[in-house]
Amino acid sequence: MPLDARRPSQTRAYQLLLAIIGVATPIAGVLTWEYPIPYNPMAPRLVIGAVCLGLLAWTLSPGRAGHARVALAVGAYLNFAWFLYASSRNGFTNDDVTGLITCACVPPATVRRPWELALTVVFSIVGLALIGVRVEHPEFPIGMALLLFLALDLGLGGAMIARERAEDRLYEANQQLEERVAQRTREAIRASRAKSAFLANMSHELRTPLNAIIGYAELLEEECEDEGIALPTDDLGHIRSSAGHLLRLIDDVLDLSRIEADELELVMRPLEVGPVVASALVAARCVASEQRALTLDVPEGLQVVADEGRLRQVLVNLLSNADAYTPAGAITVRAYRRSGQVTVEVQDTGSGIAPDVLPHIFDRFAQGDGSATRTHGGMGLGLAVSRELVERMGGQLVARSEVGSGSTFAVHLSAP
């Protein structure tokens, strides 16, 4: 993370440490040569060198801190130059070389480009050459010190340049990866929109002949009844029922494509729950029989805020499922208001849903189990579309079930 992006308190502390180094170094030097006091030059050199190394570790943390690196490099060069001068005054002892090594580690560690490394090498050569000219009999060999400093400069500086190049390559690779991901995302969005448009067009094309089949089957039934012609009306009923089932499947696909394309239009208004439930029962052909009871518990005058057509569609899907999975037993439809919310429940005493399947029943193309798909048909879109519609109307569709005891689907919507 760049130093500029860190907390302001950290940046101020960094600047304060640099200021302390810049002020304390010359003061320590003046006190050393102007006043005859016992003084060991190793102590301040090691302390300041340690501070510089600490700043170096801070500066070289992940990310790029350009301004901080430049400031550290300038401070390190000044300290190195000052200690070179101090060593020349002190006779270039073994202790001087030990202290200089600490300071000499910082400048090459701040380089990022080859020309910066070359500058560091020239700086070390010139500094040691001046010591060789100034000190007649150095305690530590100048040539040995030069080789030591050059090894530090070239080794550490070369490693830092390699690190910088690796970071640049990594940055470029990340940029290319982000561009590819963005391109793939755009392509996926275009493909999804094209798929949705295809499904919408296909659904419209299929609805036209199906509506004609249903209409002609109903017309033929009415004409046969009016004229007293004995025709297999049961077969005509099967034609009408099968065509209606296929039409509902196509409507689910069409609604799914509209939802994905964000083109679903809703007309939200207060409406009475009772008539919507009654019309949904008729559309789902969910009726009582000798093997199955049908109970309605919907208070008269209970209102909800919803789109009437979409609410009817949701209830038709729920009632169709209850009708298909409850050949014997009971189906109950109840509605009630509680805490500013209206709930419409469809409860059945069918086979129920397994606990491992229940969390996925609202997924697209999901079925209770494979055998149910073959027995009852369907594409697994009814519940997925119903949940999307309820959520678009600002509500929730939840399910509770127990194997062997049946299932309950509850639609929660706002009350007016």
Long-range contacts (C-beta under 8 A, 24 or more apart in sequence): 1-61, 1-62, 1-63, 2-63, 2-64, 2-65, 2-66, 3-58, 3-59, 3-63, 3-65, 3-67, 3-68, 4-65, 4-67, 5-63, 14-55, 14-58, 14-68, 15-71, 17-51, 17-54, 17-55, 18-55, 18-71, 18-72, 18-75, 20-51, 21-48, 21-51, 21-52, 21-75, 21-79, 22-75, 22-78, 24-48, 25-78, 25-79, 25-82, 26-82, 29-82, 29-86, 32-86, 33-89, 40-95, 41-86, 41-90, 41-95, 41-96, 41-99, 42-95, 42-98, 42-99, 45-83, 45-86, 45-99, 45-100, 45-102, 45-103, 46-99, 46-102, 48-79, 48-103, 49-79, 49-99, 49-102, 49-103, 49-105, 49-106, 50-102, 52-76, 52-79, 52-103, 52-106, 53-102, 53-105, 53-106, 56-106, 56-109, 56-110, 59-110, 60-109, 64-167, 69-110, 69-112, 72-106, 72-110, 73-107, 73-110, 73-111, 73-116, 76-103, 76-106, 76-107, 76-110, 77-107, 77-123, 79-103, 79-106, 80-104, 80-106, 80-107, 80-123, 80-127, 81-123, 81-127, 84-127, 84-128, 84-130, 84-131, 87-131, 88-130, 88-131, 88-134, 88-135, 91-135, 91-137, 91-138, 91-139, 92-131, 92-135, 92-138, 92-139, 92-140, 92-142, 92-145, 93-139, 93-140, 94-139, 94-140, 96-139, 96-140, 97-140, 97-145, 97-148, 100-145, 100-149, 101-148, 101-152, 104-149, 104-152, 104-153, 105-152, 105-156, 107-153, 108-152, 108-153, 108-154, 108-155, 108-156, 108-157, 108-160, 109-156, 109-157, 109-160, 110-160, 111-157, 111-160, 111-161, 112-160, 112-161, 112-164, 113-161, 113-164, 114-161, 116-157, 117-153, 117-154, 117-157, 117-158, 117-161, 120-153, 120-157, 121-150, 121-153, 121-154, 121-157, 124-149, 124-150, 124-153, 125-150, 192-260, 193-261, 195-257, 196-257, 196-258, 196-260, 196-261, 197-257, 197-261, 199-253, 199-254, 199-256, 199-257, 200-254, 200-257, 200-258, 200-261, 202-253, 203-250, 203-251, 203-253, 203-254, 203-257, 204-254, 206-250, 207-247, 207-250, 207-251, 207-254, 210-243, 210-246, 210-247, 210-250, 211-247, 213-239, 213-243, 214-240, 214-243, 214-244, 214-247, 217-243, 241-285, 245-377, 248-316, 248-320, 248-382, 249-378, 249-379, 249-381, 251-313, 252-379, 252-381, 252-382, 252-385, 253-379, 253-381, 255-313, 255-385, 255-388, 255-389, 256-364, 256-381, 256-384, 256-385, 256-388, 259-385, 259-388, 259-392, 264-389, 264-392, 266-307, 266-310, 266-392, 266-393, 267-307, 267-308, 267-309, 268-305, 268-306, 268-307, 268-393, 268-394, 269-305, 269-306, 269-307, 269-308, 270-303, 270-304, 270-305, 270-416, 271-303, 271-304, 271-305, 271-306, 271-308, 271-311, 272-301, 272-302, 272-303, 273-298, 273-302, 273-303, 273-304, 273-335, 273-342, 273-344, 274-298, 274-299, 274-300, 274-301, 274-302, 274-335, 276-308, 276-311, 276-312, 276-315, 277-315, 277-333, 277-335, 277-344, 279-312, 280-312, 280-315, 280-316, 280-319, 281-319, 281-333, 283-312, 283-316, 284-315, 284-316, 284-319, 284-320, 284-323, 285-323, 286-319, 286-320, 286-322, 286-323, 286-331, 291-327, 291-328, 291-329, 292-326, 292-327, 292-328, 292-329, 292-330, 292-331, 293-329, 293-330, 293-331, 294-330, 294-331, 294-332, 294-333, 295-330, 295-331, 295-332, 295-333, 295-334, 296-332, 296-333, 296-334, 297-332, 297-333, 297-334, 297-335, 298-333, 298-334, 298-335, 298-344, 299-335, 299-336, 302-335, 302-336, 302-337, 302-342, 303-342, 303-415, 303-416, 304-342, 304-344, 304-413, 304-414, 304-415, 304-416, 305-393, 305-394, 305-413, 305-414, 305-415, 305-416, 306-393, 306-395, 306-413, 307-389, 307-393, 310-389, 310-392, 310-393, 311-393, 311-411, 311-413, 313-385, 313-386, 313-389, 314-386, 314-389, 314-390, 314-397, 314-411, 315-344, 315-346, 315-411, 317-382, 317-383, 317-385, 317-386, 318-346, 318-386, 318-409, 318-411, 319-346, 320-382, 321-382, 321-383, 321-409, 322-346, 322-347, 322-348, 322-350, 322-407, 324-376, 325-350, 325-351, 325-368, 325-372, 325-376, 325-407, 326-350, 326-406, 329-406, 337-415, 340-414, 340-415, 341-412, 341-413, 341-414, 341-415, 342-412, 342-413, 342-414, 342-415, 343-410, 343-411, 343-412, 343-413, 344-410, 344-411, 344-413, 345-408, 345-409, 345-410, 345-411, 346-408, 346-409, 347-406, 347-407, 347-408, 347-409, 348-406, 348-407, 348-408, 349-405, 349-406, 350-406, 350-407, 351-403, 351-404, 351-406, 352-401, 352-402, 352-403, 352-404, 352-405, 352-406, 352-407, 353-399, 353-401, 353-403, 353-407, 354-403, 355-403, 358-399, 358-401, 361-399, 362-387, 362-397, 362-399
